Each structure stands twice: as C-alpha cells, then as structure tokens.
C-alpha cells in the first residue's frame, strides 16, 4: 500500500469519526429538545385538560422518533459516504410535519447530499426558530443564481441582536435564558460545511431572522 493511499485512508477515517460525533451530538440535542417540549405540554395538559396541549405533546414525541431515525441515516452517511440528489422542497415538507406552526416552501433545487443530513439541518433550524424567536410561522425560500443555490429559512420572531450574530454558530454558545445545549446551530454549520456549503444569519424585515445557506453549482442540479 502506498503512503498516499494510507494518508487518504487516515483522512477519511478522521472525517468519519468527526461525522459520527456530530451525529451523536445531533441525536442528543434533538431528542432532548423534543422530549423537554413534550413534558412541558403534558404538564400544561394536566393543568388545563386542553386537548391541543396533548396533541402538541404527541407531535413532540413523534419529532423525537423522527430524530432517532435521522441519526441512523447520519451514521450510514458517515460510514458509507452515500449521497444522491434530493429535492429540497420535499425534505422541507417532510420535516415540517413534525412542527405545530405553519411552514411554507417556495422554489426548488436538487442538492447532492444525504437525506438524513438535510433533514437534520432543517429540523434544527425550525426548532431554533420555534424555541428561541417565538415566531408564529416559518417560510423557506429557494433560489438559484450566479451558479449557486440559496436556501433561506425565514422566521418572524424577536430576531437576533447584532452583538451575538458572530457567536451563535460557536459550540456551546447559549443565548440569554436558553436552557438548550448550545450545540444546535454549531451542528447545523458543521453539517452544511460537510455538504460543501456555508451558512450565515441576516435580519428579516420588519422583524425576525433569516438563516441563509449557499451551495455552489457542483453540489446541485441546475435545471
């Protein structure tokens, strides 16, 4: 075996370990959020006997199950590296079923990726908007231009202050009053990067936040 082949194998091994660690962090983060949300709704149901709270608790449990299924896809991706072209609109609609606010999607792009990775990206961005911004709806807008695919996840909540915009993707960073792990957006950034893309945050007008993902032409079908 040549030195170059050994080096390539080591790089692939290190990448596999990193992705497996990410998948474990994703699972822990998503399941914890979903079960915490479910517990809150169950407590509210116990106090009010409002059936809506019970339905939301069930939806949160289903979201935890969905996260476990996604972790299996992430594990397979890390080990086998299998990717194919996925319609972004289809993935958004599938993930949106597990949230109890309206989520719309317009535009289309087929990204060369692993389905579990993209579902996890959207799941974390949607969860972040619901938990931290207080938005009542989310819009996903997909555009192609300048040889790139742009995906915008738009919420209408309280927004993100300028002084923490450059910190929110850091591992362990938690905003004021947050009870989360501080890993959600860091995981999203790492997964987007693993697909050859990049992500940043912008202000929505008149209020709210826009998370923008950009993928170069070689990672999507321009049709």
Helices and strands as residue ranges (DSSP letters): H 3-48, H 51-80, E 84-87, H 88-96, E 102-106, E 110-113, H 115-128, I 129-133, E 137-145, E 148-155, G 162-164, H 184-194, E 197-203, E 209-216, G 217-219, E 220-221
